[in-house]
Amino acid sequence: MTFEFSHPYEFEPGYSRPVAYFCMEYAIHQSFKIYAGGLGFLAGSHMRSAFDLKQNIVGIGILWKYGYYDQVRKADQTMDILFQEKVYGFLQKTGIKFTINISGHEVWVTAWYLSPSVFNTVPMFFLSTDLPENDYLAQTTCHKLYDANPEAKIAAAILLGAGGARLLEILNWEPDIYHLNESHALPLAFFLYQRYRSREELKRHLVFTNHTPEEAGNVKSDLIWLEKMGFLCGVPITEVRIITHTEGDTLDHTASILHLAGLANGVSIPHQQTMLKMWANHNDICSIIPITNAQHFGFWADEGMYKALEEGDDEALLRRKKIAKRALFEEVSDQNGEIYDENILTLVFAKRFTGYKRPDLLFHDMDRFEKLISNPDRPIQIIWAGKPYPLDYSSIGVFDKIVHICKSHSNCAILVGYEMKLSRLLKGGADIWLNVPRLRHEASGTSGMTAAMNGAVNVALPDGWFPEFARDKKNCFVIPSCNPTLNEHQQDELDATCLYELLEKEVIPLYYDYPQTWLQIMKEGMRDIFPQFDSARLARQYYTELYNPITVS
């Protein structure tokens, strides 16, 4: 039986231009484990809001057989990594099969369909090479999200970019706009260039979103190697150098897209400014605009808290917050054997563990840390959670360091399995949501948005999305920032000192001594986060500022 596709709903006015959205990961639902972190959370919320608004978008991704990884524990409670096969009964087989070229070999690809009726997203297709027609090496192309093997990463990029474009041809669904959400699917640009044979025509159809200024997220690769892998989709190297303004034999993936796309965006106002500085010496790149990330309010917000907020029922709001804290504390007791108190101020640090996010900043001065957590008059409970990249041994070491510290303190806990389900529990149960990246390293960050949607008060450095939200001591607490040009050791010293001062002298005393003022800050955060940081705003903005301004002939 042939799979026939047509968009399953009528489009709202202004959203009829067909858009294909390419992303390596999507956090759509806890049960669908094809995501690693913030990029996936953003993409999942976008696909939900695009459905809510009845936009003409189709999502393209990869069906990762083993997901990212399952975060588990070793015998001593330190972190371990489990790659477990995933099976999804809610996906529909399309029966579609075609081949793409990877490293000189024809690799068979199939596609699975996620109907909007399953998770209230736009229609989505997920590519897989896990087919008996392929040898084992070809099958592994879709095994692990962000595989550390360089060849596997390039093969996955070809699968998503070239494979996604081929799928759309077979479906006979032709987008006006191809949206690259991060640079992973760069082969799409070369595939389309081969089709149009015109850089100018390509620019009319291609848009790009960059999500990080970090070097690891802005890849550079050897051109000769990329050609052998099939990454260039048959475009000669000489021509690639011309259209991407590449000198020498190293291709800058992000710079290449900025040369080939018609329009690009950063994911916050500070990030857009950082991008303009990063690429200032590149001539002929596309315009870069800011479209700040957001999260799906209907999915993430605590309905009971907002009902109480709307009705002006402070007692009901506080009761609902305590219920959410108890739900989180059940998980803490299950994983760590600690019994937390719903009446005690609870601080949460939960996000991807990586160096610049500084999950261990609270330990910079252990004497002050011990003083902070051992005050009997103003007690505090702390919870950490987050998944490092599976081969980021430095960040795994930080996670394990926190494990051992928590063993000695009954009011400190670290949780494994930071995925959508645990994320919701943590945000509901947090009184304080802590975010302390080195300044100008956080492109956007979104965890604080959904924390505020659950009555948590953000305590954060002014980076990424946060300056667009923050009203210091009105809806959050802003940690005074240091000069980002200082060396990392100096930044850590100054930022840690400011964090201790803020917690000791303002945040913790306010929670215990002025509970009505604390409640007011909590309520202001809940109000201010919506609708500006609801992904409905983001989905509208993408159409009005990124998709529709591109002139398609």
Beta strands, then each sheet from edge to edge (+ up, - down):
strand 1: 19-22
strand 2: 57-62
strand 3: 70-73
strand 4: 79-82
strand 5: 92-102
strand 6: 105-114
strand 7: 124-128
strand 8: 177-181
strand 9: 206-209
strand 10: 220-222
strand 11: 250-252
strand 12: 263-266
strand 13: 287-290
strand 14: 345-350
strand 15: 380-385
strand 16: 412-415
strand 17: 432-435
strand 18: 457-460
strand 19: 477-478
sheet 1: 5+ 6- 7+ 2+ 1+ 8+ 9+ 12+ 13+
sheet 2: 3+ 4-
sheet 3: 10+ 11-
sheet 4: 16+ 15+ 14+ 17+ 18+ 19+
end
